[in-house]
């Protein structure tokens, strides 16, 4: 009575009926279909769901795709009055023969298993089989950064049979160029996907022979706007900021030296930040060319002031010696005085004041005091005129090197930019 009331497990009964219908136990599926004969053709088509990431440091990419295999195994043919196919999940895969396709140059790959393993098997009455997988794979991409960040990278995902060479298995694209399809919403933060294409070829291994290999090719063009904001534009500003020193008085040593050192250190920081996110390649990248040339302009602006300061000192010493010989005495020059007290000294007035003081004798104290008073009055007048004609005085006090640098540095840098962007874009 208990046996009659117990209901059969429909799942187990259905599974047994399916295996009996496909005659799983009657064949040895460890062997490929048509073993010993001509190679079995296995068609492939791929639908790319997403390109998850592109890593320049690791030189790889991560892609999620649907991989579908098509082949015919007469051992799985069955009788069907309605000529309808049967669909199975991953539990039947372990009991039949499936192609052993793998990804060449892959680093990591896995089949999605949420909520169950994303595997589908569909068998048709005539023995045709469709085997579909949802896979995420990370594979190598041999990148060339000689034009970075104005570069275009060509990457490929390669499929190949691991055990069966071309004598046993023939891989081919099921629908030719249309075998590769992509999601319309695929996008990347730093790259623009220019094209997807499918191709095929042969791979040779000295120990096992020739194998069919399929290629999923795609071209990635980098977005330049991010690097313009983060690298190129700050470098341009630092170069132009270094030119400000050409308009500063040549005797203002702290101002010009501080400006030059600040721009040099800032350029070093920009270069370090760019190279930190890049692989350590042994060749020069396009961004390196731009940053190093910009760094050279900033460095030359510092060297330019060193030359101006040196020539100014030599020139003033010569003038001081000439005046000293004419007056029969020597006095400290304005540059040295500024080094001591940090203030600007008018050379002519200081020298005149020293001359009057040295010529004073004990018998001529009153006359010298009157002369010194006249000189002080003259200095006050000249200081007032200095405040009203600052621009004219600065122009007169600038060295000829500063005058030429105001024209040469911007002109050469503009020519360099035209040449650079014309070459790489």
C-alpha positions, 0 to 999 in steps of 0.5 A: 500500500505504501509503494502504491501511494509513493509518487515517483521522482519526476526529475530522476525519471526525466533524466533517465529517459533523456539518457536512454533516448540519447543512448549515452551508455551505448557509446564511448564518449571519451573518443571524438566523433568519427574517431580514426576518420577525417577531422571533425569540424567545430564551428565557433561564434562569439558574442562579446558582452563587455570589455571589463578593463584594460591594464597598461601596467599588466599589459592585459585585458578582461573580457566577458563573452558568450562562447558557442560551439557547433558540431555534429555527433551522430551518437547523440541522434534520436528519434523525434516525431516533431523534430524538436531539439532537447536542451540540457544544463551542465550536468550532461556535459560531463558524460558526452564529448565536447571540444577542448577549446582554450584561450591562448595567452590567457592569465585567468578565466572562469565560467560564471556560476550564478545562480547555477553554472552558465552552461547550455547544451542543445541536441537536435534529432540529427545529432547536431549539437550546440554548446554554449558558455558564459565566460570571463577571461583575462588575456595578454595584449602585447601593447606598444607605448611608443605613441602613448597617450596618442596610441592605438592598441591592437589586441586579440583573444585567441581560441585553439583546441588543446589536445586535437590538432588539425588531423582530428579537429578543425576549428572555423568561424560558423558564420564567417565574419558575422560570427563575431557580434558585440553588445551595442553598449560596450564602452571604456573610460579611456578607450574608444573601440574602433572595430571588432573583427574575426580571423583564423590561422594555424599555430605550430608546435614542434612536439604536437604539430599544427593546430587551427587557431581563431582570433578575436581582433579589436582595436582600441584608440585612447581618449586624449582629453584626460591626459591633456588635462592631467599632463600636457596642460600643466606642463604648458603652464609650468613652461610659461610660468618659467618665462615670467622670470624674464620680466623680473628685475635681474637684481631680484635674485630671490624672486627669480631663483625661487620661481625657477626652482619651483617650476623645475620641481613641479615638472618633476612631479608631473613626470613622476605621476605620469610614469607611476601608472605606466609599465617600465618600458625600455623605449621612449614614449610620446608623453616622455618626449613632450614632458622632457622637452618642457622640463628642458625649457624650464631648466634653461630658464634657470640657466638663463638667469644664472648667465644673466646674473654672472654677466651682470656682476662682471659688468658692474665690477668692470664699471666699478673699477673704471670709476674707482680708478678715475676717483682714486678709490673703490667702493662696494658695488650694488649687487654685493650690497644687496647680498648683505642687506637684501635691499636695492642700492643705486650704484651711482648715488652710493659711489658718489656718497662714498666719494664725498665721505672719503674726500672730507678732511678734518678742515673741510667738515662743514663743506663735506656735510653740506655736500652730503646733505645735497647728495641725500636730497638727490637720493630722495628725489631719485627714489621718488622718480623711481616709484613713478617710473618702475616699468621704465627702470626695470626695462633699463636694468634688464640684461640683453639676454632677458630681452632676447629670451622673451622672444626666443623661448616662446617662439621655439616652444610654439614651433615644438608644439606644432611639430609634436602634435603634427607628428603624433596626431 
